[in-house]
Amino acid sequence: MKNTIEYIYSIEGITPDQLKGFFVGWPNPPSPEVHLELLKKSDVVVLAVDKKTKKVVGFITAITDHVLAAYIPLLEVLPDYQKQQIGKRLTQEMLTLLKEFYMVDLLCDADLQSFYEQLGMRKATGMFIRNYDKQSGTK
Ligand SMILES: CC(C)(COP(=O)(O)OP(=O)(O)OC[C@H]1O[C@@H](n2cnc3c(N)ncnc32)[C@H](O)[C@@H]1OP(=O)(O)O)[C@@H](O)C(=O)NCCC(=O)NCCS
């Protein structure tokens, strides 16, 4: 399945229909339309697209001040496509795109730290707020 996946850096031509199935386990997930909007408004995106079905099967986003700092808020691979190195490739591509920045940060659960460590990232302590009533988007 691996060589049926292509990696793209733009959402040009992507429709909400191609973005179904993400945000697994989120009680109040963004709709595919809101997903497309957040991709559009992110500074950097990498999408994994199944060339056969044209569906997006994985994505990673980054936001940045374009001077020092970049933050990676979201990375997800659809369940049927996991464990095929797609998440690793998406993260590698993103880290390459962000390599000129002084700081590249993300938050993750402890069990994912080894996933990011193999990609050259280091453990840190973080802080966060989650407004769960806004989980599907601000509108
Ligand atoms: C985390 C996630 C993106 C990984 O994507 P994936 O395509 O299944 O991962 P890959 O196949 O690229 O894994 C690459 C390597 O990381 C390892 N890995 C994958 N998931 C891991 C995990 N949860 N914990 C530790 N290692 C993991 C794999 O074993 C693999 O190792 P290998 O190269 O030695 O074979 C995917 O499981 C996912 O979408 N999870 C739900 C959303 C999520 O948790 N996103 C991250 C938010 S911080």
The ligand as a MOL file (V3000), in Angstrom:
LIG
                    3D

  0  0  0     0  0            999 V3000
M  V30 BEGIN CTAB
M  V30 COUNTS 48 50 0 0 0
M  V30 BEGIN ATOM
M  V30 1 C 0.7400 8.5420 15.9760 0
M  V30 2 C 0.4190 8.1890 14.5250 0
M  V30 3 C 0.3680 9.4610 13.7040 0
M  V30 4 C 1.5220 7.2690 14.0130 0
M  V30 5 O 1.2800 7.0710 12.6330 0
M  V30 6 P 1.6560 5.7050 11.8970 0
M  V30 7 O 1.5910 5.9670 10.4500 0
M  V30 8 O 0.8340 4.5850 12.4260 0
M  V30 9 O 3.1530 5.4930 12.4050 0
M  V30 10 P 4.3460 4.9080 11.5510 0
M  V30 11 O 3.9160 3.6520 10.8770 0
M  V30 12 O 4.9270 5.9720 10.7100 0
M  V30 13 O 5.3540 4.5690 12.7200 0
M  V30 14 C 6.7230 4.8010 12.5460 0
M  V30 15 C 7.4370 4.1890 13.7140 0
M  V30 16 O 6.9260 4.7370 14.9450 0
M  V30 17 C 6.4530 3.6980 15.7820 0
M  V30 18 N 5.2050 4.1130 16.3820 0
M  V30 19 C 4.0370 4.3320 15.7610 0
M  V30 20 N 3.0720 4.6800 16.6700 0
M  V30 21 C 3.6950 4.6740 17.8600 0
M  V30 22 C 3.2460 4.9210 19.1680 0
M  V30 23 N 1.9590 5.2410 19.4490 0
M  V30 24 N 4.1270 4.8190 20.1650 0
M  V30 25 C 5.4140 4.4770 19.9290 0
M  V30 26 N 5.9080 4.2190 18.7010 0
M  V30 27 C 5.0520 4.3060 17.6940 0
M  V30 28 C 6.2110 2.5230 14.8650 0
M  V30 29 O 6.3670 1.3100 15.5780 0
M  V30 30 C 7.2480 2.6840 13.8050 0
M  V30 31 O 8.4900 2.1540 14.2190 0
M  V30 32 P 9.5080 1.4990 13.1430 0
M  V30 33 O 9.9120 2.6120 12.2070 0
M  V30 34 O 10.5900 0.9790 13.9900 0
M  V30 35 O 8.6920 0.4660 12.4330 0
M  V30 36 C -0.9330 7.4340 14.4230 0
M  V30 37 O -0.9030 6.3050 15.2750 0
M  V30 38 C -2.1410 8.2740 14.7230 0
M  V30 39 O -2.6970 8.9460 13.8470 0
M  V30 40 N -2.6060 8.2400 15.9920 0
M  V30 41 C -3.7930 9.0000 16.3900 0
M  V30 42 C -3.5450 10.4950 16.4520 0
M  V30 43 C -2.3550 10.8740 17.2910 0
M  V30 44 O -2.0900 10.3170 18.3630 0
M  V30 45 N -1.5850 11.8340 16.7690 0
M  V30 46 C -0.4030 12.3600 17.4030 0
M  V30 47 C -0.7630 13.5430 18.2100 0
M  V30 48 S 0.6670 14.1620 19.1040 0
M  V30 END ATOM
M  V30 BEGIN BOND
M  V30 1 1 1 2
M  V30 2 1 2 3
M  V30 3 1 2 4
M  V30 4 1 2 36
M  V30 5 1 4 5
M  V30 6 1 5 6
M  V30 7 2 6 7
M  V30 8 1 6 8
M  V30 9 1 6 9
M  V30 10 1 9 10
M  V30 11 2 10 11
M  V30 12 1 10 12
M  V30 13 1 10 13
M  V30 14 1 13 14
M  V30 15 1 14 15
M  V30 16 1 15 16
M  V30 17 1 15 30
M  V30 18 1 16 17
M  V30 19 1 17 18
M  V30 20 1 17 28
M  V30 21 1 18 19
M  V30 22 1 18 27
M  V30 23 2 19 20
M  V30 24 1 20 21
M  V30 25 1 21 22
M  V30 26 2 21 27
M  V30 27 1 22 23
M  V30 28 2 22 24
M  V30 29 1 24 25
M  V30 30 2 25 26
M  V30 31 1 26 27
M  V30 32 1 28 29
M  V30 33 1 28 30
M  V30 34 1 30 31
M  V30 35 1 31 32
M  V30 36 2 32 33
M  V30 37 1 32 34
M  V30 38 1 32 35
M  V30 39 1 36 37
M  V30 40 1 36 38
M  V30 41 2 38 39
M  V30 42 1 38 40
M  V30 43 1 40 41
M  V30 44 1 41 42
M  V30 45 1 42 43
M  V30 46 2 43 44
M  V30 47 1 43 45
M  V30 48 1 45 46
M  V30 49 1 46 47
M  V30 50 1 47 48
M  V30 END BOND
M  V30 END CTAB
M  END
